[in-house]
Amino acid sequence: MRPADNELLCRVEGEAPMGRVMRQHWLPACMSEEVAEADGTPVKARLLGIDLVVFRDTKGRVGVLDEKCPHRGASLVFGRNENCGLRCLYHGWKFGVEGEIQEMASEPPGSRMMNLKHRAYPVEESAGFVWVWMGDPEAVAPFETPSWAPTSTGTISIVKMHAACNWAQVLEGSIDSAHSSSLHSTNMPTAEVEGSTATETAWLRPSNDKAPKLEVEATDFGFHYAAIRRPIRDPETHVYIRTTVFIAPFTVLIPPNDQYNLAQMLVPIDDVNCMFYWIAWHPTKGIGQDAWRKFCGAEVGPDLNPDFTKKRNLANRYEQDRAAMKAGDFTGITGIPTQDMAMWESMGPIADRSEDHLGSSDAAIIQFRRQMVAAAKACAAGEPAIGTRSATPRVDLASFEGVVPKTADWRGFTTRARVANAAAE
């Protein structure tokens, strides 16, 4: 990959073309649980290099504003959230969820400065997240319900974790099915099971094949692909298929297990930081929020700081346990996400992709790089961003895993309806 294209893929701040792609999509600013309380503590967020403050007012409305007060630039994260507005501590200026100035304690009554308006962003709240529109305020796209909320009653559990590297590095990990057979082999051991089977401590898998055959297909929403492996049972007549769905620009549906479906969002904080969200969901079964975070080794307190940065990190080598490795643990690193973080962050803030030597198991990585570099160039030329003209509703998309006859076409398991029919059969 040429260095210039690597820069195009990775950089999102300012007028960077990839940032312009992102701005034509709704972005998750934070989890709804972070601002669950009316008049509660404001939350700091950062997207595409822009610092934001998120708060829920007295009436339960959520506002997302630029973090810095327009008066003298003090942070509104420290502000008082009261009486349907956020008040800056410095001089008492108070702002509503639409950015309107409600009070100016330091200015005389009738001041023309009351006509000022702070930068506020359109907001939607859905599927466990507060979403923000950071693009053209005169061309706000309709909000589309994400894939993990096909109903209003399902279980949705979310892991949130900061990654100290570029968003594309993280996303490439999410679409890389081959690495799970090695990096996560302790957490995803081979077993005599029908399909991926979740226990309290592991996901059992019906294959020990570490070199899957990949088949990739471009779509109007991004692409999807199948990783095809030999199963333990009936390898002469059947294959083990795991499909992954890339929904441009930053969402991935990864293969489920027998208890819950899985999705990830890899959201750019800035050029060299990313927020990793891992969603476990199911319309009738699922896993509880506390149990999901414990399984992932991603609990605030034991594993994460309050700002979702990791306690096991590159500076302390992720507290890798070499004795545990000698005893059989493959990585010596606790938690699937932290195992991934060790690989992503060790590449550096922005990996030099010109030094990569890609093989057949990297077909999805190649597709992602080609597709998103082309998308950034197209957006820079004034074309609509990738994924904004998709005819496929997000809630209809689905990933899949299962042992199927060799005659089956994995493309027949790419929507919720088709996956449900396959399960019924």
N, C-alpha and C positions, 0 to 999 in steps of 0.2 A: 504494500500500500504506500502510495507516495506521501511524503510528509505534508504536502499542501492539502491533500484529501483527508488526512488524519486530523488536521486542524479544523477542517470544515465539518467533519463528523462530530468532533468533541466540544467545540467552543459554542457557548450559548449566551454569553453576556452581551449587552449593548445591541448593536445592529448585526451581530453574527447571524448568518443565514439559518443555522440550526435553531437558534433562539427564535427566529421569526416563524419557523415551522411550529415550535412549541406554543407560540402565542396564538396560534389558530386552533388550539385545543384547550378545553377546560383542564386545569391543573389542581391536584390536591394540595391545599395549603397546610392542613393538619388533620388529625382525627377529630371527629365530633366530640369524643370523650374528653379531649383536652380543653374544650370550652363548653362543657356540659352545663355549668352553673350560670344562671343569669346574674349579671353584675359580679361575675367571678374574675379571677386573675387573668389579665390579658396574656396572650401567647405570642412569642416571637416566631416568625417564619421567614424563610428566605427562598426565593425562587428566581432562577435565571439571573442571579447576581443582584436582585432587588430585595431590600429588607422591608418586611411587612409586620404589622401587628394585627392580630385576630382577637375579637372579643364578642361576647354575647351580651346584649343590653338587657335592660329591665324587663322588656316585653318578650324576650327570647329571640330577638332578631340577631343574626350574626353579621358583623361588619369586618371588612378587611381593608385596612388603610396603609398608606406608606408609613413606615415606622417613625420617621423623623417629623416632629412638629413643624409646620410651615413658618412658625414665628421665628425661632432661633435654632431649630434643628435638634432639640432635646428628644430623647427616645420616649415614645408614648407607651412602650412596654411597661414603664414604671408608673403609668398614669392611674388615676382613680376611675374605676368603672362604676358609674352611679347615675341614677335618674335618667336613664335612656341616653347616656353619652359617655365618652371617654375624655377625661380631663387631664391635660398636661400638668405635671407637678410644678413646672418652672414658673409659669405666669398665670395658670388657671384657665387657659383657653380650653374649650370643651367642644368635642366633635361628635356628631351622630353617625349612624352606620352608613349613611350616604355621603359622608364627608362634610356635611353642612356645619358651619360654626354656630353653636348654640349660645355660647357665652364667651366674653373676652374680659376677664376680671381686671386686666391691667389697662384696658382702654376705656375712655369716657363713653357714657351712653350716647347712642346714635352715631358712633364711629362708622365711617364708610368702610373700614376694614372688615366689618361684619359681612360684607358682600363676598369676601374671599371664600373659597371652598377647597378643602383638603382633598388630595387624590384618594378616591375610594374606588374599589374594584367590584364589578358584578359578582355576586355570590350565589351558589346553590349548595344545599345540604342534602346528601344522599348517600346511601350504602355505607354508612360509617365514617364519611369524610365531609369536610368543608372544602368545596371546590371554588376556584377563583378564575375569572377570565382576565388575562393580562394583555390581551390583544387590543385591536381597534375598538374603542368604546361605542363607536357608531355601527359596528358590524359584529355584534355579539351572536355567536352561534347558538342554536338551540341546544340545551343540555340533554345529553343522552344517558340513560340509565346504564351503568356499567354491567359487565357480564356476570358479576357475582351477586346481583340483586334482581333475579328474574321474578321474585315475589317479595312481598312486604313482610313476610313472616319467617323467613329462613334464618339460620344461625350464621352470623358473620363475626369472625375473630381476626384480629389484626396484630401483626408484629411490626414495629417501627424501629429502624436502626440507621444510624448515620454511617455512611461510607466515605472515607477520606480519599476519594479518587473520582475520576470522571464518570459521568453517567453511562457512557457507552461501554466502558469496561464492565460495569455491573450488569448491564443488559445482555452483553455477550455471554456472561455466565448463566443468565437465566434461560437463554435459548440453546444452551450447550448440553444436550442430553448425554453425550458420551462421558462427561466428567463424573457423573454421579456414580458410575460403576467403580471408580477408583476413590476419588476424594471422599465420598459419602458411604463407602462400602461398609463401614461399621454400623452406620445408622440405617442402611438399606441392604441388609444381608440377604443372601440367597436362601430360599426355603421352599418346601413342597406345598405351595399355595396356588390357588386358582388365578390370583392376580395380586396387585399391590395391596397388602393387608396391614393396617395400622394397629400397633399395640401402644402401650403407654411410653415405650422407649425406642421403638424402631418401626420402620416400614419394611415388611418382608416382601421380597420380590421373587417371581417365578423363573428367573434366568440368571445364569452366571456369565453370560456373554458380555465381554467388556469392549467389543469392537462392533458396534451396531452399524448396519447399512442405513444410510440416510437418503430420503427422498423428499425434495423440497418443491413447493408450488407457490408461486406468487399469486396474490389476491388483491382485491380492491381495498382491503383494509390493512394490508401488510403482506404477510405470508404465513403459511403453516407447513409443517413437515412431520414426517414419521421417522422414528428411530426403530429399526426392525432388528430384533435379536432372536437367537435360538432359545426356545423355552426348555426347561428341564424335562417336562412331560411332552411326549409326542413330537419330538423335534423333526421327525420325517414328514409329518403332515401339517404341522401348525407353526406359527411364528408368534413371538411376543412383540406387540406393537405399543409404542408410547408416542402419542402425538403432542406437539407443542404449537401454540398459536401466538404469533406476534401481531399485536394490534398497534399499529403506528400511532404516535411515535414512541411510547414508553411502557406499554402494558404487555404482559406475557401471561398466557394461560398455560400452566404446566400440567403434566399428567396427574390425575387424581389418585386417591386410594379408595378402599372400600368404605371409608367413613366420611370423607369430605373432599371437595374439589379445591383446587389451589390456583391462585393468581398472584402475580407480582406487578408492582409499579416501581419503576426506577426513575425517580424524578430529579431533574437537575437542580441543585441548589445554586451552583455557579459552575465555572469552568472545571474546577478541581474538587468538587464535593457533590455528593448525591444523597438523597434520602431513599432508603430501601424500605418498601412496604410489602409484607407478605400476608396475603389474605387466605384464610381457610374458611370455606363456606359450604353449606348444604341446605336445600329447602326443607328437609325433614330430620336429618341426622346432624352431623357436624361435631365440632369440638369446642368446649367452652373457652372463653378468652384467657383465663388464668392458666388453664391446662395447655393451651396452644403456646403461650409465651414460655412456660416452663419447658415444654418439649423442645422448643427452639433454642433454649438457653438465652432468652432475650427478655428477662424480667427487669423492670426498673428497680434498682436496689442491688440485687445480687449480681446482675450482669451489665446493666446499663446505668449511666448517670441520668439525672432528670431531663437533660436535653437530648437523650437518646444516643449520645456518644458511648462508645464501648469501654468497659473496664478492661476487657481483654483486647489488646490492640497491638499495633506494630511495635510500639515502644517497649512493650514487655513480652514481645514475641507470642502474643495471644495466650500467654501462660501455658504454652505447649508442654505436655507431660511426656517426657521421653521414656520414663519407666512404664507408663501405660502403653506406649507404643511397643515396647519389648514384650509386654504381656498380651498383645494382640490388637490393641486399638490402632487403627490405620494411621490417623493423624495426630493423636494426642491432644486434639483441640476440641473443646466442649461446644456442641451445638452446630447444626447444619449451617445456619447463616454465618457464624464466625469462621467456620472452615472456609466458606466462600470468601469472606472478607480478607482472610490471610492471603489468598491467591490474588484477589483483585488489587488490594492495596500494595502488595509486594511488587507489583509491576511499575509503581510510581504514580504520581497524580494524573499524568496522561501517558499511557503506554506508547512506546515507539512501535507502531504496527509494521513499519518497514522492515523490522528485524524478524518478523514472524515467519515460520515455515509451516504452512497450513496443509493438512492432509484431508483424506476423504471424510473423516469424522467431523470436519469443520465446515461442511457444506452450508449449514444454517448461518454460521458466522460470515462466510463469504457473501451469502445472499443479503444479510443485514447490512454489511458495509457497502456493497454496491447500491442497494436500494436507498439507503439513507443518505449517502453522498449525493446520489442523483436527485433525491428529494430536496436536499439543501440547495443544490444548484438551481433546481426548478423554481423553488420559492424565491431565491435571489433574483430570478428573471421575471418575477411577478406572477407566477402560476400559483393556483391554490395549493395549500399544504397537503402532503400525503395523508390519506385517511379521511379527509374532510368531505369527500364526495362518494364515500362508500355506500353502496345500496344494501349492505348487510347489517341488520340491527345487531348491536353488540351483545344484547342479551340472548341472541340465538346461537352465538358461537360457543364451542366447547372443546376442551382437550379430551383425550381418551387414553386408556391403557387397558390391555387385555390380551389374552391368548386366543388367537383366531385361526381359522383354516388358512393355509397358504394361498388359497384362491380368493380370499377376501381382499377388497381394495380399501386401504386405510382412509381414502377420501369419503368413504361411506360412514365415517364416524366423526364428522367435523361440525355437527350442530347438536344442540341439546336434544332435539327430537330424534335424530338418528342414533345418538348414544343411548337414549332411553329405549328405543326399539331394539338395539343390539342387546341391552341388558335383559329385556323381556324375553328375547329369544334364547 
